[in-house]
Structures are given as structure tokens and as C-alpha cells.
Amino acid sequence: MYQYDDYDRALVFERVAQFRDQVERFLAGELSDEEFLPLRLQNGLYLQKHAYMLRVAIPYGTLSATQMRTLASIARDYDRGYGHFTTRQNMQFNWIELAQVPDILERLAEVEMHAIQTSGNCVRNITTEAFAGVAADELLDPRPLAEILRQWSTINPEFLFLPRKFKIAICSAKQDRAAIMMHDIGLYLYRDDLGQMLLRVIVGGGLGRTPILGLQIREGLPWQHLLSYVEAVLRVYNRHGRRDNKYKARIKILVRALGIEAFAKEVEEEWQHLKDGPAQLTEVEYERVASAFVPPDYRSLSDTDLAFGTRLTDNPAFARWVARNVQPHKVAGYTSVVLSTKPGIASPPGDVTADQMMAVAEWSEQFGFGEIRIAHEQNIVLPDVPKADLYALWCLACEQGLGCANVGLLTDIIACPGGDFCALANAKSIPIAHAIQARFEDLDYLHDLGDISLNISGCMNACGHHHIGNIGILGVDKNGSEWYQITLGGSQGKNSALGKVIGPSFSAAEVPGVIEQIVQTFVSYRESEELFVDTLQRIGLEPFKEQVYPQVLEVSA
């Protein structure tokens, strides 16, 4: 993984010193709330319902064991013993005291971490998939270009005050696990028939109040022009993006207003002033960064392990976990393991305790090469686990509450912190997630159902990505009370789709029963081993509506 150079180190430590001075002046009354607001946002600090929340960047979702231990120590020393992983591969601490933030940032800087640009109207954390570099279906490793984008966008003065926040994702696998169509810029990396590394550029995606799938504006962009082309997109957005209404300020609104052809034309014109200029990447610069992502010293292992096969036969629970939580690796004898942060009512989705973080750091060294990934789905990934070590790891993960075999199943819920913490939320997310998980705690039944994604957002900002869940739940406010709107048919990946609202919203008490009715409808109409999304596409929304709303009326009566 990438190691800071002298420029990175100097920048981050100077930023810590700068913010320490700003915090001291604010606490002394020398800065007003209005003056302090943009300063704290640029350092990932939000004021929520009960305390300050600090969002820590995890660039392209990659952590070292040392960095994970540091996050654990911050959770213990400055928070309430846990942290929350987000859908953008960041970590949030929800109970932070303002006066202690500079000390936290300094502790992060010591292990090459920061909170810069995790909030505010700027280019946010660059993301990619959690299996980058190891996925069996990967075309190219996207991490070097993700790192180059990170360096270029960090405190780039031209793009620190955009009309609105800006998110970039890159992937390079047959299956899109980075949700690139839901980003302001989505990049797909591939090789042509001659072996040249090229990029497909997608713009104008986003969820929130106005969910829109991104549209392609460039095919076959040579990788050397990555920065200049992204800069051209940002310049057009910076020039024309609305600043009078934050709800209409995202690039997706601009693309829709201009039309994709007109937007693409203006980007191409802008790019003519930038291409072949100082921003053009060289082979030397690419290799400098890529050298940090060379494969570790893999051992020569056999893909055949008789003891492993015996374990699968003798222990159905272990076999179930392997089937769900273990992913193919590009190197024979190795696997990638997903540690579920969704054990049910024992813990909110995405929350991890300091003890769990310490355990994960230890496992990453014991069973791998000291590297950890954070997935878009808020789970933890150990990317390089020998197949022969899976049983030992599973036993340890179960002891720590991280061994639930539910990855991709209905209870692998993506959820924002919701109204329990966030001042923007209309409704709570965590109690709804727990109620659904309690209703569907039979793992055998969940495995029979197969892949079903369920995402929950506490408000229209869609931090829980409810629009792209097969089943989406959105918290809404009705005259001061909490209600929940249901969407069906969302999905991410190369066949991305936005869910459709099925009808009027439901009370919190009704939601688990509604989800049960939706699942029962699926089971009734399912053909063979058909997936939920395929059944829904085949039969449409009406059978689900007919089952849900009479049942709700009965319950209400």
C-alpha cells in the first residue's frame, strides 16, 4: 500500500497545526460559528445532535494493521469505544469533544491518516472496490490511479470551493463493486486489444434528493490524460454549477439541465486547453505510485486442501460462511474474506468496537500481509487469506461477533446512523435495521432466499444508498412523526437501477411486517433459484403492492 512521501507528511502535519490554531481561536471566542463552520468542515468535523462527529478518510478503502490499531485507540481514548464505517469507505467517530480534535488529527497524522476533505464542497475521498488488486475478475489494479487522483485533488486550490460536494470512484473488474454510476465522476479502467490502458468516463451520477444514474461522456481515454480530463469536467461544473440552491447544485443537475451532449461538448472544448499540458501523466510518475502496490510475497500454495474439504463437510455453519463471506482470489491457494459488521441486534450496521478493530489488525498480520480493506457495504475485508487458514479465522471472527455468514443476504443491511445521531435525518435508521434483522434471524431461510440487498437512509441525503437497494427504505417526516417509504428494484453494478416507490409510507412498527410481505411475495412468484431482482423484473411491482397494502390496512385497523 502507498506510503506518504515528504510532501504528504508535511502537508498533513501543517494542516493539523493550522486547525489546532483555529480550534483554539474558536474556543476563545475569536472566531464566530459562521467563520468556524467552513474551517471545521474542511477537516471532516460535523456538529451533530449530541456531539461533534469526526469523519476520517480511508483512501480507496485501504488500511494497514497499524492504522486500524490507531483507529481503535482513538475509539477508546476519545469516543465511546467504537467507530462507524460508511458507504464511502470512511470511518466516523460520533462522540468527539471539540478541544480534543487537534490531538486526534495529530495521532492520525503519525500513521499517515487524516480527515482532510471528508466534508465540504470539495473533491471527497476517492473510492474503489474493496477487492482491488486481488479480485479474480479484475482487469487491472485501479489503486495506482486512485492514489494519483487522491494526491492531485487534496487541497487543490481550484476545487476546494465547488458548488457542492464531489465524489469520484474508479473500478476495473468484470463486476462493478464500486458503484461508479452513482458518482459525480465514475471511471472504468480497462485494456484495449493492443494492451493499452484506457478509461471510460461517466458523469452526473448521484443519489440524494434527485437520484440519477451517470452517463458516459468519453470512451477510450488514454490513462495519461486522467487528471487533465477530470480537471476539464470539474472546471465546467465549477463554472456553471448552481450556487444559489444547494439542492440543485450537484453536477447531476447541471448535466441534466444542459443535456449530456452539450455537457460533453463543453468538457471536450475545455480539455483542449489542458491536454498534453503539465497535468499529463508520465510513465515515470505512474510507476512511482504503482510501485507501492506491487503484490506481496505470496507463497506457492495448492488450491486443493483435503482438510479444508473435510471441514466444509463436517461443519455446515463453516460451509455456509465460506459460501457467503469468502471471495475468489487471483492467486492460487488464497482467498479474500469479508467480515460482516451486521450481526443483527447486537450492533448497528457498520459499527465496530475498539476490541474488534484490534482483533482485525491482528488477524490481518496473522493470516495475511497486514492489510485491511473497507467495503462500500460497510463490511471489513481481509484481502489475502490462505484457504488453509479459513477455519481458524472463522472461529476467531465468530468469537468477536464478526463471523456472521450473511454477506449479500437480506440482513447485510447498509444503513446510515440516522436520527439517533444525525441532525439532518428525518427518521431513525438503526432501530428499523434491528427490527428487520430480528424478524429474519434464521440464516438457513436467508440462504434459501439468496442475494437481496436492503438499504436504509434516514433522510433524502441517501447516505444509506436506499435508491440502489433491491429493497430501499427512506425515513420521511410526516407532521413531526417518523414514517418510512419503500422502494423496490434498485441495484448497483453494471446493471445499475434506481428503485421505484411502491406507494404511501409506513410507520416504524409496520416496516418489519411490510418487508416480510415483500419477501413472501417473492417466494410465491419465484421460479427455481431466481434472484429477487429477476423475479421483480419479471412480474413487476403490482403483486408486491397487492400483498403489502391490504396487510398494512389490516394491521392498522
N, C-alpha and C positions, 0 to 999 in steps of 0.2 A: 504494500500500500504506500501511498505518497507520503514523503517526509518533508516537513517545512524546510525551505531554504532560508537564507539570512533575510531576504526581503519579507517573506511571510512572517517570520519571527518578529522582526522589527515593527511591522505594521500592526500585528495583533497586540503586542505589549504596549505600543504607543497609544493604541485605541483604549486599552484598559486604563492607562494613566489619564487620558483625556476624560473618560467617563467618570473616573473617581473624582476628578475636579468638578465635573458637572453635578454629580450627586451631592457633593459637599456644599456647593453653592445653592442648590435647590433646598436642601435641608436647613440651610442658614437663612432662607428667605430671600436670597439674592436673585433667584430665577422664579418666575411665575409658573403656574401649572401649564399655561399655554406655551410658554417658552421651553419648558422641560419636556413636553409631550413628544415632539419630533426627535429630541435627543435620545430619550429612552427607547422609542420605537426602533431607532436605528441600531440599538443594541439588544433587540429582542425582548424588551421588557414591557409587559402589558399590566394595566391595573384592572383586576377582575373583581368579582363580587366581594370576596373575603380578604384578598391579599394580592400582592404582585405575582404575576406569572412570568417566569423566565423561559424563553424558548432557545434551546441550544442547537446549533447546526450540526448535522451529521452528513457531510457532503457525500452524495450518491450512496448514502446508507451504510457506509463502511466505518467500522470501529476496530481499534486494537484492544487487546486484553487490558492494557494499561489504561486506555481511555475509558473502558467500561468500568474499571475499578474506581476511576476518578468520579464518574457519574454516580456510582454507589456511595462514595464518600460525601459527595455534595448532598445526596438524598438524606443521608444520616445526619450530617452536621448542620444543614441549612433548611431542610424541608421536613416532612413528616415520615421519612423513611421509605419513600417511593418516588418514582417518576412515571411519566406517561409518554409512550411512543406514539407519534402522529402519522397520518397518511402521507406526509411529505418527508418521512424518514428523519424527523427531528425528535428531540426529547423536550418535554415541558415539565417544569417544576412549578407546582401550583400554590405553594405556601412560602413565598420568599419575602424577607424583610428588606426594604429598600437600602438601608445603610450597609447591608452585607453584600449587595450585588457586586461591587468592585472586587471584593475578596474572592467571590465565586468566579468571576471572569478571569482573575489572575490565576486561580487554580486551574481553570480550563486552559489558559494560555500555556501553562507549564507542560501540558501534554498535547499541545498542538490542536487545541479546540477553541471555539469562540461562539458568540451569539450574533455576530455581525450580519445584518440584512436578513434576519429571520422574521422581520416585520417591516412595516413601512412601505412606501410606494417606490419600490426598487426591484431589482432582479433578486429573487429569493433563492433558496437552497437548490442547487442543481441536482436533479434526481435521475436514477436509472433503476434497473431491476435488481433485486437482492441476490440473484444468481449470476450476475455479470462476471465473466472470466472463468466460470466453472460449468455453466449450463450445457447440457448435452446438445441442445438445439441451437446454440449460439453460432452466429456467423462470424462476428468479430467482437473483440473486447471493447465496449464503449467507454470504459473508465478513463483512459487517457484523454479522450476528447471532453469528457465530463469535467475532468480536473483542469484542463485548459480553459474551459468556459468558466469554471469557478475562479481561477486566478484573474481572468480578464474582467469578470463582472464585479469582483469585490472592490468596493469603493471606487468604481469607475465614475468620475465626477459627472459625466454626461448623462448617466442613467440612475442617479440617486434620487431624483425628484420627478418620477414619471407620473402620468395622470392617475395610475393605480398600480397595485402590486403586479409583478410579472413573474410567471413561472415557466421553467424550461425543463423538459425531460428528454432523454435520449435512450434508445434501445437498439439492440442488434441481435435478435433471436427470431426464430420462426414464429414463436408465440409472443405477442406483446404483453409483457408483465409490468411495463412502466406506465401504462395508460396514457400514451403520448397524444391521443386525440382529445384528451381533456385538458390540455395545457395551452398556454398562450403561444408557445412555440413547441412543437413536437418534432423530434429528429429521429429518423430511422437510418441506421448505418448498414451498408452492405457493400459487396464487391460486384463489379460487372464481369462480363465474360473474359475480359483481359486481366482481371485481378486488381483493377484499380479500386481504391476505397472511395465510395461515393455516399452522398446524403440525400434523403428525401426530406423536404421541409414542409411541415404542416403548421398552419397558423390559425388563430382565432378560436381555439377550443377553450372551454371553461364551464364550470358548474355554477353554483350560486343562484342568484335571483333569476337569471336568464340562462339556462343550460343550453350549450351549443357544442356540437362536435366540430373539431378543427377541419380545415380544408387544405388540400395540397396546393402549394404555390410554386414548388420547384422540385424537379426530379433530376437525379444525376449531378448534383452539386459536388465538385471535387472537394475533398476534405480540407485542402489548403485554404479554401475560401470560407470556412466555417465562421470565423469571427467577423469577417467583413460583411457576410450576408446577414448574420444575426444582427449586426450593428445597423444595417440598412433597414431591417424590419423595425428595430427599436426607434430609429430616427423618424420613420414615417409615423409610427404610433405616438412618439413624443410631440411631433409637430401637430397632428390632427386629433389626438385623443382628447375627449372632453374633460374639462376640469371644473365645470360648473355643477355637475351632478355625479356624485361618487357611484351611484347605482348604474350609471351609463358610461362609466369611464374605462372599463376594461377593453382590451383590444378586440375582443369578440364583437362588441357593439360597433366599433369602427369598421371592422371587416364587413359586417352585415349591412351597415349603412352605405358604404362605398360600393359593395359588391366585390366578390373575390377577384374578378378580372381586373377591375380598376385598382384595387389594392395591390395586386401582384405587379401591375404595370408600374405603379409608383415606386414600389420596392426595387424593381429592376432598374429604374432610372436612377434612384438613389445609389444603388450598388455600383453603377458605372463610375461614380466618383470615388469609390472605396476599393474596388477590386484591384489586385496587383499592387496595393499600397502597403504601408507599414504593418497593417493587420494581417497580411497574408502569412499563413503558417509555413514554416520550412521543415524539411525532413529532420534537420538537426534539433529543432525545438520539439517536434513530436517525439523523437527518440529520447530526448532528455526527460520528458514526462513519462513516456511509456516504459522507461527503464525501471520505474518504481512499481510496475505492475507485471513483472515477469513471474511466471508460475513458480510456486515454492518447490522445495526439493522433495517431490513425490517419490515414494518408494515404489518398487515394482511389485504389485500385488495381483493376485489372481482374482478374477471375477467370480470364481467358483469357490464356495466355502461350505463344506458339508455340515459343520457345526451350526452355521447360520441357518441353513435349511432345516435342521433339527429344531432349532429354537422356534422357527416360524410354525412348525407342525405342532410342537408341544405347548405353545403359549399363544392362544388366539388373540389375547389383548395386545401382545407384542406384534403379532402379524398385522393386526388392524392398524396399529401405529405406523408400521413400515409402509403399508399400502397408502396411507394418507399423508404422512409427515416427512417421508424420505423421497428426495428427488434425484433423478439420474445425474451423473457427473461425467464430464468429458474424459476423465482419466479412469482407466480400468481399476476396479477394486475400491474406488472411493465413491462417496455419496455426499449430498447436501441435505442437512437436517433442519426442518422447521420446528422450532419450539413454540408451541401455542401459548399466547398470553390470554386465552379465552377459556379458563377452566370452569366457567359458569358463575354462580352467585358468589363464589369465593373472592372474586376480584373483577373490577371493571375492565372491559376490553382495552388492551393497550397498556394497562398499568403493570409495573414491575417493581418489586421491592428491592431494597438495597441488598438483602441477602441473596435474592435471585440473581441480581446483577453480578455479585461477587462469584456466585456459583458458575454462571455462564462464562465469565472471564477465565475461570479455572478450567472449565471443560474445553474452551477454545484452544488452550495450550496442551491439555492432556490428550485430546482427540484430534487436534488439528495443528495449525501453524500460528495460533494466537490472533486469528482474525474473526470478526463477527460482522454480520450484516443485519440491517433493519429493513423489513419488508414494507411495501406500500400498505399491506393489510394489517400492519401494526404488530406483526409477529417477529421473532428473532430467528436468524438463520446462522447455523454453523456450516460454512461452505465446504469444508474438506475433511469429512469423517470417514475413516476406513470402514468398509462394510463389516469387518470382523468386530468392530468396536460398538456397533449399533445397540446391541443388547445392554451392554454396560452403561452406555449413555442414557438409554431409555429408562433404566432403573433409577439412575440419579435424577433424571428430569422429573419422573413421577414423584420422587421424594420432595422435590422443590415446587410442585404444582405447575410444572411446565411440560408435562408429558401427555396432555390430552390429545387423543387421536381424532381431532375434528377439523383439520385444515381443509378448507374448501366446502365444509358442510354448513348446515343452517346455523349452528351455534358459533361458527367462526365469524362473529359479528364485527363489522367495522363500526365504531361509534366515536363521536366527539365527546368531550367531557360534559357538554350540555348545560342545562340550567343549574346544576349543582355547583358549577364554578363560573361559567362564562356569563358576563354581563350582557352579551348580545343575544343570548339564547331566549327563545320563546317558551321552551319546554325542556324537561329533563330527558336525557338520553339513557343514562346508566340504569335507572330502575326499570325502564322498558326492556333494555337488553337482558337484564337479570330475569325479568318475568318470562321472557321468551325462552331463555336458556333453561329455566326451571321447568317449563312446560315440555321442552324437548330434551330431556336429560338421558333418554335411552339411546346410547350410542349405536346399538345394533339397528334400531329403526332409522337413525340418521344415515348410517352407511347404506341402508337399503334405498333411501331416497336419492343418494348421490349428490353431485355438486349443486348447491343452491347458495348464492350469496345474498346476505341480508345486511343492509347498511342503514345506519340511523344518524340523522342530523338534528340538532336541537333548534336550528333556525335556517333561514334561506341562504345563509352563507355557505352551507353544504360542506362543512369540514368533514362530515362523515361520509361524503360522496354518495348520498342516498339515490341520486339520479341514475347511477350506474350499477346499483344493486339489482339482482334479479327480483328481489323484493326490497323496496325502499320505504323508509319511514321518515317523515318530516314533522317535527314539532311545530305547531302553529298556535297562535294566541286567539282565543275567542272570548271577548269581553272579560279579560283578565284570568281566564282559566286555560289549562293546558289540554290541547287536542292534537291528534296525530293523523296526518294524511298519508295514504298508502299509494305507492306506485308499483307497477309490475312491468317486467320486460326489459329492465336496464341490463347492460353488460359492458365489460371492458375488453380490451384486446383488439385484434384486427377486425372483429365483427362488433365493434362498439355500438351501443344503442342507448338511448335515453328512455327511462321508464315512463309509463303513462299513468296518470291519476285514475283510480278506479271509481271514485265518487266522493261523497261527503266524508269528512274526517270523523275519527272515533275518539272516545275518551280513553284515558290511560288504562282503566280497568277492562275495556273491551279489546285492547290490542292483542294480547296473547290468544284470545279466542278467535279473533279475525285471522291471525297468522295460521292457526290450526285449521280453520276452514279452507284457507287458500291451499294449504298442503294437502288436505283431504281431497280437494277438487283435483289437484294434480294427480294424486294417486288413483282416483277414479277414472281419469281420462288417459292416463299414461299407457303407452304401448311398449311392451317389452322393457328394455333398460333405458328408455328415453329419458333425457335430462329435462329438468324443469323448464328451461328456456325453450327447448324444442317443442314440448307439449303446448306451452303457452303460444308459441308462434303458430302452431298447427290449428288450435281450437279458438284462439282469440281471447279477449277479456270477458266476454259475456258470461260464460259458465262460471267464472270466478265471482263476478258481480252477483249473479243469481244466488250463489251459495252464501255469500258473505252478508248481503244486506238484509234478507229475511231473518237470518240468525241474529244479527245485531238488533233488529226490531224486537225479536222475541226476548232477548236479554234485557233490553231497555224497558220493555213492558213489565 
